[in-house]
Amino acid sequence: MSQTISLDTNPSRPMLQAAWVSAAAFLLALASLLVQPAFAGAFLWPANAILAGLLLRHTEPIRFLAWVPLGAALAFARFSLGIAWPRALADGLADLAGIWVIWLILARFWPLDNLRTPRAVLRMLLAGLAAAMVTAAAGLPARFLLQAAPASWEAVASGWLGQWLGYCIFLLPVLLLPKMEIPGIDRRHREHGLLRGPGAWAARMPALLLAASLVLCFLLGGPGALLLPFAALLYCAHAYQQWTSAWLALLSALGVLLAFGAGWTLTPGDPSAQWPVWTRISLQVGVLLLMTVPLLMSSALAARGDLIVSLNRALDHDDLTQALSRPAFTRGAQEYLRRIPPTPYGNGLMMLDIDHFKRLNDRHGHAAGDNVLSEFSRTIREAIRPEDLFGRLGGEEFGVVLPDCSLEDTAEIAERLRVCVEKIRLYYDSDEPLRITVSIGIAHDRQGPSPNLETLLSHADQALYQAKRLGRNRFCIYRADADDEAENRLTHAVRA
């Protein structure tokens, strides 16, 4: 008998997690070692920050079984490039300590629940500072024991700043990387994205100014050269989404550090001369400010945009049912009716009223009535199209606008909504479920010569009254010149 082993079983999950964590650690450490000569002047080490970001993006907790091969992979990457195993092991364990500290802080004690706030960015920077200090402190004993001439305190401080700089540069962009879609889209700047059509030069202007400022920074030099890309990054933070600003800041910082490693100097002198350690520290602090201030500004703007969106939603939506408020529903409906050119099939409008809602409130209480309103609204919202408007007009009365929908299609949708509402079952103080029904009145803007919204609402209200008069749990279509017999033929009536 053949037996299939599932990878979703509990024993396999820790093994799979340990495998991908150790593989990622080895590849990142190996890549960082290979590119380290280009960033040797700033002691930049990207592996720890990128690996910490990947671990923080992982939804499942990191088990102890994964940390052991992670540290081994960090050490083996150094050993594979010819570093003596005592030094490779010591540096690997020091990196492991820093990664574990920042993961512990940001995953357990200070979780980053929302990256679109300055507080979250500040937490990330402080956690990176703590991780860099732990890495530097953990590597000190081995450096003093393994080096013939121990490093100076200035060099240790520069190495610590290089570790912190790596977290400041790489951590937030890695955390903002998209999964299935780009998270945290800032809707305020949706129309001003960096990657748009060929004619959107205004949207690309901040990025072009940033590139020009970097070129001028390298050409002019001098103590104030870093202020040129700094000002351009602030402009980008204002113009672009947070994730775009973070990646532009990352590229700018890498450009400055690469130029520094290639011999570019802020002050006149021989580029080939050895820079004093405190001059290197000064550059590291400058790049830290070049990164952190635009990141804080973009997160503050993102938080303000989210607050505006939430306030607008609170104003435009009913708190209980999450349907549009009457003013917001009216505004949206008028926009559809005034659309130029008009839609091919016209626009349908329905008024919905929950049958016997007052009797339900009196019998079961207002809490039950609120639950009925909430469940009714959820049912309708799930049954209509995304472009349709659904609003609460007052009490148990709701409205639906169906853009580009013929009268026949509007009637079919009304029947579908009626059936969906009829299937609702709510349980309260008895085993017998509480059932509700809805009466619907339909009007269409092709039924008259350019009717306005007030006229359509009046027509739908008349049709709704007719549906209730005929026994409820049905929909009626407004007919201006129909007698009772013709109206009954045009009315789809379903008895409860």
N, C-alpha and C positions, 0 to 999 in steps of 0.2 A: 504494500500500500504506500503510495507516494504521500509525502507530507510537505505542506507549504509553510514556510517560515515567514511571518509577516514582520516587516520592518517597523511596524507601529507598536510592537509589544514593548513592555516596560524594560526588559533587559537590553533591547537593541537601542533604545533612545539615548542612554548615556554614552554608548560606544560610538554612535553616529555623531553625537555632539562633540565628543573628544576628538574624533577624526577630523571634522571640518575646522574645529578651533585650532588644532595643532598644525594642520596644513596651511591655514591662513596665517598663523604666527610665523611659520618657517618662511613662507613666500614673502611676507611683508618685511621680516627682518633681513632676508637675503637682498631684497630690492633696496632697502635703506642702506645696507652696507655698500652696495654697488654704487649708489648715487652719493654716498657720504662725502667723497672728495669734492664734489661741487658745492657742498654746504659746510665744508670743514671750518670755514671762518666763523660760522655762527653756531657750530655744534648742534645743528638741527638733526633731529631723529624722528622721522615721520611714523615709524612702525607702531610705536606705542599708542599714539593718538588714533590712528586708523583702526587698529585692532580693538581699542576701547570703544570706538564708535560702533563697530560691527557687533560687539558683545552687547552693547546697550540697545541696539536695534533688535536683537534677538528676543522674542517674546517669552521664551521659556527660561527658567532660572538656570544659571550656569552651575553644574554639579561639580563636586570636588574632583571627580574622575577626569574632568576636562582641564582643570588647572595644572595638573601634573604634566601631561604631555605638552601643554602650552609652554611651560617653562623650559621643558626639554627641547622643544622646537626652537625657541629663541636662542638657547645655547648652541644647539647643533648648527644653526645657520652660521654662527660666527666660526665654529670649529671647521665647517666645510670650506671656508675661505682662508684657512691657514692660521687662524688665531689659536694660540696655545689653549689647551682645554681648561687650565685653572682660570685664566682670564675670561675665556668664553663662558664658563659656568658662572663666574661671579657677575659678569655683565648681564647674562640671561636672567639670573635670579633677581638682580636689581630691577630690570625692566618688568619682570613678573610682579614684583612687589608694587611698583607704581601702577600697573594696569589693574591689579586687584583692588588697590585703594580707590581709584577713580570709579571703578565699576561698583564697589561697595557703597560709595557715597551717593552716586547718581541713580543707582538701581534700588537701594534699600533705604537710606536715610534721607536723601534729598532728591527724590525722583523728579525727572524732567517731564512733568505732566503736560506742559504746553510750551513749546519752544518759541512761540510768538509773543513772548513777553521779555522785557529787560531783566526781570528777576531770574528767569530761567537761564538767560545768557550769563548773568553774573554768577549764578550757581555753577555753571559749567566752567567758567574761568577760575573760580576759587577752587573747585575740585581738581582742575588741572594743575593749579599751583601746589595743592597738597600732594598730588601724585608725583609731580616733579621733585618736590622736596624729599619724598620718601625714596624715590629712585636715586637721587644724589646721595642721600644719607646711607642707603644700603650699599652703594658702590664704593664709599670711602674706605672702609677697612681693607677691601681687596686691593684698591689702588695703592694704599700705603704699604701693603705687604708685598705686592707683586712688582712694583716699580722701584728701580734703583734710586731714582731721584723723585720723591713724591711731588705731586702737582701742587702748585701754589693755591692759596685760598681764592685768589682772583680767578684762576682757571676753573676751580670748582664752582664758583659763583656763575661763571660764564656757561659752564656745562649745565647747571641747574636752570639758567634762563633759557638755554637752548631747548631743554626738555619742555619747559612751560610754553615756549614759543611754538613747539610742535603741536601741543594741545590746542592753543589758541588758533592756529592756522587751520588744522585739519579736522578737529572734532565736530564743530557745528556743521560744516558742509557735508560730512559723512552722515550725520544724523538727519540732515534734510534731504538726503538722496531719495528719489522716488521709489516706491514699491511697484504697485500696479499703475498708479497715477501719481502726479506730483502732489504731495501733501501740503496743507496749509497755504493754498493759493490765496494771495491777497487780492480780493476782488476790486479794490480801489485802483489797482494798476493793471487790471486785465487788458485794458486797451493800450497799455504802454509797455508791453513785453519786449524783451530784447530780440527774440526770434519771430519776426513777423514778415509781411510781404516786402518786396523789393522797394516799394515807395515809402516805407515807414522810416524815413531818415530821422524824424524827430524822436522816435523811440530808441534809435541807435546812438543818438547824440551823446548821452552820458558815457556810454562805453567808449566811443571814439575820443571824447575828451580825456578819459582815463588813460587810454593808450598814448595820446599826445603828451599828457603830463608825465608819464613814465619816461618817454623819450627825452623830454626837457630835463627831467631829474637827472638822467645819466649824462646828458650833454653839459649841463651847467655845473652840476656838483655844488659844493659849498655846504655850509651848515644847515641852510634852510631848504635843501633840495627835497627832502622827504615831505615837506608841506605841500608840494605840488600834487602828488598822487593822493595825499590825505584829503585835500579839498575836493578832488574829483570823486573819491570814494564816498564822501558825504553826499555829493550830488547823486551818485548811483543809488545810495541807500534811500534817498528820497524818491527816486524815479522808478525803481524796480522792486520786484518782489523780494522777500527776505532771502530765499534760497539763491536767487540770482546775485544779490549783493554779497552774500557769503562766498560764493565761488569767485566773483570778481576780486574780492579782497584776498582770497587765497592765491589767485594768480598774480596779483600785484606784489604780495609779500614774497612769493617764490621768485618773481622777477628781480626784486631788489636784492634778495639773498644770493641768487645766482650771479648777478652782476658783481656783487661784493666778492664772491668766491673767485670770479674771473679776473679780479684786479681793479675793479672800479673803486674809487675813493671819494669820500665826501669832502676831503680837504686836499689842497695842493700838495704834491710830493711825489715820491717815487712809488708807483703802484706795486712794484716788486718788493718793496721794503716790508719787513715784518711789522704788523700793526701791534701797538700796545694792547694788553688785555682789556684795560678799561675803555679803550676806544671801541673794541669789539662789543663790550657790554653796553656801551652807549648806543651802538647800532641796534643791538637786540631790543633794548627798551624802546627805541624809535619805531621798530617794526611792530612791537607789541601794541603800541598806541595806534599805529597805522591800521591794525586789524581790529582792535577791541572797540574803539569809538564808533566806526561805521556799523559794526555788528550790533552794538547797543542802540544806535539810532534806528537802524532798520527794524529791530525787534520792537522798539517803542512805537514806531509808525504802524507796524503790523498789529500791535495790541490796540492802538487807537482805532484802526480800521475795523477790527473785530468788534470793538465796543460800539462803533457807529452802526455796524450791521446788526448787532443784537438789539440796539435801541430801536432801529428802524423796524426790525421784525416784531419787537414788542408793541410798537405803535400800529403796525399793519396787520397783526394777527390777533385773533381772540385767544386769550390765555388758556381757556378751558378746552376748546375744541381744536385749536391750532388752525382753524379756518381763517381766511382773510376777514378783517374787520369790514364793517359796512363802507366807510370812506375809501379804504384801499380797494375793495371790490368794485366800487363805483368808478374809481379812477381807471382801474384796469379794463373794465368793461367799455368805458368811453373811448379808451385808446384803440380797442379792437374795432369798435363801431366806426371810428373816424379814420381807419386805415386807408391809405391811398397808395396804390390802387386797391379797390375793395377785393375781398377774397372771392374766389370763383363760386363757392357754394353758399356764401352768406354766413351769418352767425346765429346760432341757436341760443335761447335763454330758457332756463328752467327755474321755477320756484318750488322748493320742497318743504313740506311741513309734516312733522312727526305726528301721527294720528293719536288723539286722546292723550296728549302729553300732560295736560293739567290733571287728568284723572290719575295718571301714573304717579305724578308728584304727590298728590293727596294720599294715595294708597300706600306707597312705598317710601316716601320721604324725599327730601331734596338731594340727599347724597346719591340715592338711586337715580334720580333724574339727571344729575351731573354725569354719572357713569354712562347713562343712555346717550346723552349728548356727545360724550367723548367717543364712545364706540361707534355711534352713527357717523360722526365726522371721519373717523379713521376708515370706516368701510367705504365711504364715498370717495375719499382722497385716493384710496388704493384702486378704485374702479374706474376713475376718469383718466384722461390723458395728461401728460406733463404740462402741456400748453393750456389746458383748460383752467378756468378760474373758479374757485370754490370759496364762498364767503358766507359768514353768518350775518343775516340781515336783522336779527332780533329774536330773542327767546328761542323757540324751537323751529324758527323759519330760516331757511338757507337758500342760497342762490348759486346757480352754476351757469357760466358762460362757455359756450362751445364754439370757438372760432373755426371758420372754414368748415362748417358742418351743415349739410342740407337738412330740411325739415324732416325727411324720412329717417335720416341717420340720427337726428336728435330724438325722434320717437323711439328708435331702437335702443339708444343709450338710456333713455328714461326707463324703459322696461327692464333693462339689465340692472339699473340701480334699484328699481323697486324689488326685484327678485333678491338682490344681495342684501337689502335691508330686511326683507322678510325672513332670511336665514339666520339673522342675529339671535343668539340665545344668551341670556344673562341670568345668573343665579344669585339669589339674595337669601331671604329667610325661609325658604322652602325648597323642596326637591323639584317643584314644578318650575321650569324655566320661564323667565320673563321674555315675551316676544313683542316686537314692535313692527309697525308698518308705516309706510310713508305715502302721502298724496303729492302728486306732481302736476304743476301747470306749465305748459310749454308755449312759448311764443318764438317767432322767427322774424328777422329784420327784412326778409323778402316778402312778407305778407302785406306790407303796405309801402307807400312811397317814402323811403328814407326815414323810418321812425327813429326817434331818439331813445335814449336809455329810459327816460321816465315813461314814455309810451309803452316800451317793451315790458317794463316791470308791471305796468298797469294791466297789460294784456295777459301776462303770465299769471298775475294775481287773480284775474277773472277766471282763467282756466283752472287755477288751483281751487277756487271756490266751487266751480262746477264739479271737480273731482270729488270734493268732500260732500257735495249735495247728492252725488250719485252713489255714495256708500263708502268712500275712502279706499285706500290701498289700490290705487289706480293712477293713471295719468290722463290728462285731457289736453287737447290741442286747442288753442284759441282760434275761433272762427267768428269774424265780425258779423257776417250775414247769414249764419246758419240757424235754422229753426231747430226745435227740440229733436225731431226725428233725424235730421241730417247730422246734428251735433252728436247724437248717440252713435251714428254710423262712424263718425270720425274719432270717437273716443274709445280707447282700448280700456275696457273695464275688467278687472279681475277681482272677484269677491273673496274676502278673507275667509 
